[in-house]
Amino acid sequence: MTHSKAAALVLAVVLAGCARNAPQLPPDLSHLPPEQRLLVGDHESPEGKLNCPELKEEAVKANAASRQLEGIIASNRGYNTAIIYVSSFLPPLALAARTDEEAKTSLDSLQVRRDRIDRLAKAKNCGAMPSGN
């Protein structure tokens, strides 16, 4: 295998490791009234036992945790870009790229939780929840 082919292979592997798949979307239940949009397990979840002020507090916490994880992932982009560039000349250096798998997995779990909080808040007629932006 030539040097350029090896570098391209390593680059492809690193880029694939850096990508984050979109989490699975919940089913579209928008045609139902809010109290009927809950998924199996929503009522039995820890969030299902919370009242409106507690749901709002949990939404704030989940949003803050999501922003923190997004910051970790974003902070590694520059580093990974530099590693990928340099690894085109020194392929073994690609192994130093940060894939942030733990942060990505945690972010996916938080999104599921945020969606559940939002469904429960709407079902309980709590009003608008804090946005994650």
SULDAZI-V831036 format. One record per run of one state. SS is the DSSP state (a for helix, b for strand, c for the rest). FROM is the first residue (numbers start at 1). TO is the last residue. Records with the same first field share a line. If there is no record, write none. Layout:
SS: FROM-TO + FROM-TO
This chain:
c: 1-2 + 19-33 + 37-45 + 50-51 + 88-90 + 97-100 + 124-133
a: 3-18 + 34-36 + 46-49 + 52-87 + 91-96 + 101-123
